[in-house]
């Protein structure tokens, strides 16, 4: 969302950079799934593209229902989808990414140049940008925020991987900043469009990570935080004097909305009833069973597939059970992904790779994810896992059983549980509050984790699986060939080579059972007929700057 910017047709980079010319091809067009026209299958651009009954205007509070507590509002730290959809409204990024084309366009940076070796990124910053406390946003702000992200380490597990190899941030004057890496960094420009690399004032940068999570956030964005009450609500208010929206924005100046109230409503039936009755303007937690009911009421549904990592199981190989490669491979073989479709949203689909289809450089690896329960049973039997009297396999007195603790609304995981049981694998399910799940993940106590991760760049694989120094290493495994592929893919300027490296890495992760892909997530919302101008960004996060309300009928 921005007004003044360089209008040269340059795709990813200023064309004066040879690296830019080569790298413009790195991001492929994204596929967007939107509302459906009233059948059992989604069709393109239904309610979302219908003309509004009158012109956009200011005023009104958007009331949004979310299904879980946001937990941590700081977008530079780890967050769930609800917290990120709030955080996106509070901060801006150097660039934006067009969700229709994948093209990187100006936001807080009006122009940029990239060195031929793709190690130095120089940005020209917009003048007149301020944080909501009135302090100036400038080159020093960029430097301070990036250094703070690196210092947060695991607390900023996404953003810190985008900055891996950062050696210095040069600030020759307030409107120019050069970010320098030790090695070529093919993913960095796209990373600058994410809210993980959004910007906050010095007050926030100096605050503790815990204080930032709880709302000590002074950003550059079009809204400011008013209230955060855990498990109840979050209120944000329009920021007066906002003048620097992304170049993708449909208007200039302050946001149309006076404010946004996010209400935590765990019960799907209550969310549905409140939307129909007009107590809510937007339901951000639409369940598959709600979709036909909402359509029957002729209310708009707007959906978009999430690029990045699909919903998967991630075995913890530091635990003896998941350290057994045979067990991990059996997990993949025992799951009938096609059988999950009937209980999914019509906008979701069974996984066909570790990456979602809308991720640049995705390739269909469905053949690597074949359903073969007989092969799973043979692998386990030959490895000494013998079927016990209750159907659960046993080896040397150890049951083939583990507990998966999760917080998401993902009913398909229960069907996965049943499928695994058929081959003698006992997966116990424990749905718990998000805070408890995050604590378990941080402790490394779980034998497997379960989540998706949204990013419109295939480097998301390195973010999660990198077993090298300072990598997240979700599997807690030893460094292997996959890590070589991931590191090389993050550095190469050859798009064809990068495609092959990403594909080889994805195949390796599936073959070794480091990832057990299940379902491609789609973000699905429903709105009242009074809501207009809602849009998703390239990472399927809410962009509410252009959103406006007409009078309720």
C-alpha positions in Angstrom: 0.0 0.0 0.0 1.9 3.0 -1.2 1.6 6.2 -3.3 5.0 7.4 -4.6 7.2 4.7 -6.2 9.5 4.0 -9.1 7.2 3.1 -12.1 9.8 1.3 -14.2 8.7 -2.1 -15.3 11.3 -4.1 -13.3 9.6 -7.1 -11.9 11.7 -8.2 -8.9 14.6 -5.8 -9.3 15.8 -2.6 -10.7 16.9 -3.5 -14.3 20.3 -1.9 -13.8 21.2 -5.0 -11.8 22.2 -8.1 -13.8 21.2 -10.2 -10.9 17.8 -8.5 -10.9 17.2 -9.4 -14.5 18.1 -13.0 -13.8 16.0 -13.2 -10.6 12.8 -11.7 -11.9 11.9 -15.2 -13.0 12.2 -16.7 -9.5 8.6 -16.0 -8.4 5.9 -17.7 -10.4 2.4 -16.5 -10.7 0.2 -17.6 -7.8 -3.1 -19.3 -8.2 -5.9 -17.7 -6.2 -8.9 -19.7 -5.1 -11.8 -17.4 -4.3 -15.5 -17.6 -3.5 -17.8 -20.1 -5.1 -20.9 -19.5 -7.1 -23.2 -21.8 -5.3 -22.3 -25.3 -6.4 -20.3 -28.0 -4.7 -17.0 -27.0 -6.2 -15.3 -23.6 -6.1 -15.3 -21.4 -9.1 -13.3 -18.3 -9.7 -14.2 -14.8 -8.5 -17.7 -15.2 -7.3 -18.9 -12.8 -4.6 -15.4 -11.3 -4.0 -15.4 -9.6 -7.4 -18.9 -8.3 -7.5 -19.1 -4.5 -7.7 -20.0 -2.8 -4.5 -23.4 -1.0 -4.4 -21.8 2.4 -3.7 -18.4 4.1 -3.5 -15.9 3.3 -0.8 -16.2 5.6 2.2 -14.8 6.0 5.7 -16.4 4.9 9.0 -17.5 2.0 11.0 -15.8 -0.8 13.0 -15.2 -4.2 11.4 -16.1 -7.0 13.8 -14.1 -10.2 13.1 -14.5 -13.6 14.7 -11.4 -15.7 15.2 -11.4 -19.2 16.5 -8.3 -19.2 18.8 -6.3 -16.8 21.0 -3.7 -14.9 19.0 -1.2 -15.7 21.8 1.6 -13.4 20.5 0.9 -10.3 18.4 4.4 -9.5 17.3 4.7 -10.4 13.6 8.5 -10.6 13.9 8.1 -13.6 16.3 6.4 -16.9 15.8 2.6 -16.6 15.5 -0.5 -18.4 14.5 -2.7 -17.4 11.6 -4.9 -15.2 13.7 -2.0 -13.3 15.3 -0.4 -12.7 11.9 -3.7 -11.4 10.4 -3.7 -8.9 13.2 0.0 -8.0 13.0 -0.2 -7.3 9.3 -2.4 -4.3 10.0 0.1 -2.8 12.5 3.3 -2.8 10.4 4.5 -2.2 6.8 7.3 -3.8 4.8 10.0 -2.6 2.5 8.2 -4.2 -0.5 4.9 -5.9 -1.2 4.2 -9.0 -3.4 1.4 -9.0 -5.9 -0.7 -12.1 -5.0 -1.8 -12.5 -8.7 1.6 -12.4 -10.3 4.2 -12.9 -7.6 5.9 -9.6 -8.6 7.7 -7.7 -5.9 6.5 -4.0 -5.9 7.3 -0.9 -3.8 6.1 -0.1 -0.3 8.3 1.6 2.2 11.1 1.3 -0.3 10.5 3.2 -3.6 13.4 1.5 -5.4 16.2 -1.0 -5.0 19.3 -2.3 -6.6 21.0 -5.7 -6.2 24.6 -6.4 -6.7 25.6 -8.8 -9.4 26.6 -11.5 -6.9 23.2 -11.0 -5.1 24.8 -10.3 -1.8 24.2 -6.5 -1.5 20.6 -5.1 -1.5 20.3 -1.3 -1.5 16.9 0.3 -0.8 15.8 3.8 -1.3 13.3 4.6 1.4 10.2 6.8 1.2 10.4 10.1 2.9 8.0 11.2 5.6 7.2 7.8 7.0 6.7 7.7 10.8 5.9 5.2 13.5 2.6 5.7 15.4 4.5 7.4 18.2 5.6 10.1 15.8 9.3 9.0 15.5 10.8 8.8 12.0 11.2 5.7 10.0 14.6 5.8 8.3 17.7 3.7 7.4 18.6 3.4 11.1 15.2 2.0 11.8 15.8 -0.7 9.2 19.2 -1.5 10.7 17.9 -1.6 14.3 15.0 -3.9 13.4 17.0 -6.4 11.4 19.7 -6.6 14.1 17.0 -7.1 16.7 15.5 -9.9 14.7 18.9 -11.7 14.5 19.3 -11.2 18.3 15.9 -12.8 19.0 17.1 -16.0 17.4 14.6 -18.8 17.9 11.9 -16.4 19.1 12.0 -15.0 15.5 12.5 -18.3 13.8 11.1 -17.3 10.5 12.5 -13.8 10.2 15.9 -14.9 11.5 16.3 -17.5 8.7 15.5 -14.8 6.1 18.5 -13.0 7.5 20.9 -15.9 7.7 24.4 -14.8 6.7 23.7 -11.1 7.4 27.1 -9.4 7.8 26.2 -5.7 8.0 23.6 -3.1 7.4 25.0 0.1 5.9 23.2 3.4 6.5 25.0 6.1 4.4 22.1 8.5 4.9 18.5 8.4 6.3 16.9 7.5 3.0 19.3 4.7 1.8 20.1 1.4 3.4 22.3 -1.5 2.1 21.9 -4.9 3.5 24.9 -7.2 3.0 25.1 -11.0 3.2 28.1 -13.3 3.4 26.7 -15.4 0.5 24.3 -15.0 -2.4 20.7 -14.7 -1.1 18.1 -15.7 -3.7 15.2 -15.4 -1.3 15.8 -12.2 0.4 13.9 -9.7 -1.8 10.7 -11.8 -1.4 11.4 -11.9 2.3 11.3 -8.1 2.5 7.6 -8.3 1.5 6.6 -10.3 4.5 5.4 -9.0 7.9 8.2 -11.0 9.5 10.5 -8.3 8.3 8.0 -5.5 9.2 9.2 -2.5 11.2 8.7 -1.1 14.7 9.8 1.9 16.6 12.8 2.1 18.9 10.5 1.7 21.9 9.4 -1.7 20.6 12.8 -2.8 19.3 14.2 -2.3 22.9 11.3 -4.1 24.6 11.6 -7.7 25.7 10.2 -10.4 23.3 7.5 -11.2 26.0 6.4 -7.5 26.2 6.2 -7.3 22.4 4.0 -10.5 22.3 1.6 -8.9 24.7 1.2 -5.8 22.6 4.1 -3.4 23.1 4.1 -2.7 19.4 4.6 0.7 17.8 4.5 0.2 14.0 4.3 2.1 10.8 1.0 0.5 9.7 -2.5 2.0 9.1 -3.8 0.7 12.5 -2.6 0.9 16.1 -3.3 -1.6 18.9 -5.8 -0.5 21.5 -6.6 -3.6 23.5 -5.4 -7.2 23.9 -7.2 -9.5 26.3 -6.1 -13.1 26.0 -8.9 -15.5 24.9 -11.3 -12.6 24.5 -10.5 -9.9 22.0 -8.1 -7.6 20.3 -9.0 -4.0 19.3 -7.1 -2.0 16.8 -7.9 1.6 15.7 -7.4 3.7 12.6 -4.1 5.7 12.7 -4.7 9.3 11.7 -2.2 10.7 9.2 -1.2 7.5 7.5 0.2 8.3 4.0 2.4 5.4 2.8 0.3 2.4 1.7 1.7 -0.2 -0.6 1.7 0.4 -4.4 -1.0 -2.3 -4.5 -3.4 -0.3 -2.5 -6.6 1.0 -4.0 -6.7 4.3 -2.2 -4.4 6.8 -0.4 -4.5 8.3 3.1 -6.1 6.9 6.2 -7.8 3.5 6.3 -11.5 3.5 5.6 -12.3 1.6 8.8 -12.5 3.4 12.1 -11.2 0.2 13.7 -11.3 -3.5 13.9 -12.5 -5.7 16.8 -11.3 -9.3 16.8 -13.4 -11.5 19.0 -12.2 -14.9 20.1 -15.1 -17.3 19.5 -14.1 -21.0 19.6 -17.5 -22.4 18.7 -18.1 -22.6 15.0 -21.9 -22.6 15.4 -21.7 -19.4 17.4 -19.5 -17.8 14.7 -21.9 -18.8 12.0 -25.0 -17.7 13.8 -23.4 -14.3 14.7 -22.5 -13.7 11.1 -26.0 -14.5 9.8 -27.6 -12.3 12.5 -25.3 -9.4 11.7 -23.5 -9.3 15.0 -20.3 -10.1 13.1 -19.0 -8.7 9.8 -16.4 -11.3 9.1 -16.0 -15.0 10.2 -12.3 -15.8 10.0 -12.8 -19.4 11.1 -15.2 -20.9 8.5 -15.3 -24.7 8.9 -16.1 -27.1 6.0 -19.5 -27.9 7.4 -20.4 -24.2 7.6 -19.6 -23.6 3.9 -22.9 -24.8 2.4 -24.9 -23.1 5.2 -23.2 -19.8 4.5 -23.8 -20.1 0.8 -27.4 -21.0 1.4 -27.7 -17.6 3.2 -26.2 -16.0 0.1 -23.3 -14.6 2.1 -19.9 -14.1 0.4 -17.2 -16.7 1.0 -13.6 -15.6 0.0 -10.9 -18.2 0.0 -7.2 -18.4 -1.0 -4.8 -21.3 -1.0 -1.9 -20.8 1.4 1.5 -21.1 -0.3 4.4 -22.7 1.6 4.4 -25.9 3.7 1.3 -28.0 3.7 -0.2 -29.4 6.9 2.3 -32.1 7.7 3.6 -34.3 10.5 7.2 -33.6 11.4 8.8 -36.6 13.3 11.2 -35.7 16.0 14.2 -37.9 15.3 15.8 -37.3 18.7 13.2 -39.6 20.1 13.9 -43.3 19.7 10.6 -44.1 18.0 10.9 -41.5 15.3 14.6 -42.0 15.0 13.6 -45.3 13.3 13.5 -44.5 9.5 11.3 -47.5 8.9 8.6 -46.1 11.2 8.8 -42.7 9.4 8.5 -44.3 6.0 5.6 -46.4 7.1 3.7 -43.3 8.3 3.8 -41.9 4.7 2.8 -45.2 3.1 -0.1 -45.8 5.5 -1.9 -42.5 4.8 -4.6 -42.5 2.1 -4.6 -38.8 1.3 -7.3 -39.0 -1.3 -9.7 -40.3 1.3 -9.3 -37.1 3.3 -11.0 -35.0 0.6 -14.6 -35.6 1.7 -14.0 -34.0 5.1 -11.9 -31.1 3.8 -13.1 -27.7 2.8 -14.0 -27.5 -0.8 -11.1 -25.1 -1.1 -8.6 -27.5 0.4 -7.0 -30.5 -1.2 -4.9 -33.5 -0.2 -1.2 -32.8 -0.3 0.8 -33.6 -3.4 4.2 -32.5 -2.1 5.7 -30.9 1.0 5.0 -27.6 -0.7 1.5 -26.3 -1.7 0.6 -25.9 -5.3 0.6 -22.1 -5.0 4.2 -22.0 -3.9 6.7 -20.8 -6.5 8.9 -23.7 -7.7 6.3 -26.3 -6.6 6.3 -29.6 -8.4 3.8 -32.4 -8.1 5.3 -35.3 -6.1 2.1 -37.2 -5.7 3.8 -40.3 -7.0 6.1 -40.1 -4.0 3.1 -40.1 -1.6 1.3 -43.2 -2.8 -1.0 -45.0 -0.5 0.3 -48.5 0.1 -0.7 -50.0 3.5 0.6 -53.4 2.6 4.1 -52.0 1.9 3.9 -50.2 5.3 3.0 -53.4 7.1 5.8 -55.3 5.3 8.4 -52.6 6.2 7.4 -52.7 9.9 7.1 -56.5 10.1 10.5 -57.1 8.5 12.0 -54.5 10.9 10.7 -56.5 14.0 7.5 -54.5 14.6 5.1 -57.4 15.4 1.4 -56.9 15.8 0.3 -57.1 19.4 -3.0 -58.5 20.8 -4.6 -55.0 20.6 -3.5 -54.4 17.0 -0.7 -52.1 18.0 2.7 -53.2 16.9 5.5 -54.0 19.4 9.2 -54.2 19.1 11.5 -55.2 22.0 8.7 -54.4 24.5 8.1 -50.9 23.0 4.7 -50.1 21.5 4.5 -48.3 18.2 2.6 -45.5 19.9 3.0 -41.7 20.2 0.9 -38.7 21.2 0.3 -35.8 18.9 -0.6 -32.6 20.8 -2.0 -29.9 18.5 -4.3 -26.8 18.7 -5.6 -26.4 15.2 -9.2 -27.0 14.0 -8.2 -30.0 11.7 -10.8 -32.8 11.8 -8.9 -34.7 9.1 -6.2 -35.6 11.6 -8.7 -38.0 13.2 -9.1 -39.9 9.9 -5.3 -40.0 9.6 -5.3 -41.6 13.1 -7.7 -44.3 11.9 -5.6 -45.0 8.8 -2.5 -45.4 10.9 -4.2 -47.7 13.3 -5.0 -50.1 10.4 -1.2 -50.9 10.0 -0.6 -51.1 13.7 0.5 -47.5 14.4 -1.2 -45.9 17.4 -1.3 -42.1 17.2 -3.0 -40.7 20.2 -4.5 -37.2 19.7 -4.4 -34.5 22.3 -6.0 -31.1 21.4 -4.7 -28.5 23.7 -4.6 -24.7 24.0 -2.1 -23.0 21.6 0.2 -21.8 24.5 0.6 -25.4 25.7 1.4 -26.6 22.2 4.0 -23.9 21.7 5.6 -24.7 25.0 5.8 -28.4 24.0 7.4 -27.5 20.7 9.9 -25.3 22.3 10.9 -28.0 24.8 11.4 -30.6 22.0 9.3 -33.1 24.0 6.9 -34.1 21.3 7.6 -37.2 19.2 6.0 -35.4 16.2 4.8 -31.9 15.5 1.9 -30.9 13.3 1.4 -27.6 11.4 1.6 -25.7 8.2 3.7 -22.7 7.4 2.8 -20.0 4.9 5.3 -18.2 2.7 5.2 -17.4 -1.0 8.7 -18.7 -1.6 10.1 -22.2 -1.7 12.8 -21.2 0.7 10.3 -22.0 3.4 11.8 -25.5 3.2 15.1 -24.2 4.5 13.4 -22.2 7.2 11.9 -25.3 8.8 14.2 -28.2 7.9 17.7 -26.8 7.8 19.8 -28.9 10.1 22.9 -26.7 9.9 24.1 -24.3 12.5 21.3 -22.0 13.7 18.7 -23.8 11.6 15.3 -24.7 13.0 15.9 -28.4 12.2 12.3 -29.4 13.0 13.3 -33.1 12.9 16.3 -32.7 15.1 18.2 -34.8 12.7 21.8 -35.0 11.6 23.0 -32.8 8.7 22.5 -34.6 5.3 22.2 -34.2 1.6 18.9 -32.4 1.9 20.7 -29.6 3.7 23.1 -29.2 0.8 20.2 -28.9 -1.6 18.5 -26.3 0.6 21.6 -24.2 1.1 22.4 -24.3 -2.6 18.9 -23.4 -3.6 19.0 -20.3 -1.3 22.1 -19.0 -3.1 21.9 -19.9 -6.8 20.8 -17.3 -9.3 20.0 -20.0 -11.9 16.2 -20.5 -11.8 16.3 -23.9 -13.5 19.0 -25.1 -11.1 17.0 -23.7 -8.1 13.9 -25.5 -9.3 15.8 -28.8 -9.4 17.4 -28.3 -6.0 14.0 -27.6 -4.4 12.5 -30.6 -6.0 15.4 -32.8 -4.9 15.1 -31.5 -1.4 11.3 -32.2 -1.3 11.8 -35.7 -2.6 14.5 -36.4 0.0 12.3 -35.1 2.9 9.5 -37.4 1.8 11.7 -40.4 1.1 13.3 -40.3 4.6 10.0 -39.5 6.3 11.3 -36.2 7.6 7.9 -34.8 6.4 4.6 -36.6 6.3 2.5 -34.2 4.1 -1.3 -34.4 4.6 -3.4 -31.4 3.4 -3.0 -28.2 1.6 -4.5 -25.4 3.7 -6.7 -22.7 2.3 -7.7 -19.6 4.2 -11.5 -19.4 4.1 -13.5 -16.5 5.4 -17.1 -15.4 5.1 -18.4 -11.8 5.4 -21.6 -10.0 5.7 -22.9 -8.4 2.5 -21.9 -5.0 4.0 -18.2 -5.8 3.8 -16.2 -4.6 0.7 -12.6 -4.3 -0.3 -11.3 -7.2 1.6 -8.2 -8.8 0.0 -5.5 -11.4 0.8 -1.8 -10.6 0.4 0.5 -13.1 -1.4 0.9 -15.1 1.8 -2.9 -15.3 2.2 -2.9 -12.9 5.1 -5.6 -10.3 5.6 -5.0 -6.8 4.1 -7.7 -4.6 5.6 -6.4 -1.1 4.7 -8.8 -0.9 1.7 -11.7 -2.6 3.4 -14.9 -0.6 4.0 -18.4 -1.0 5.3 -21.7 -0.1 3.7 -24.8 0.2 5.9 -26.3 -3.1 7.0 -29.6 -3.9 5.3 
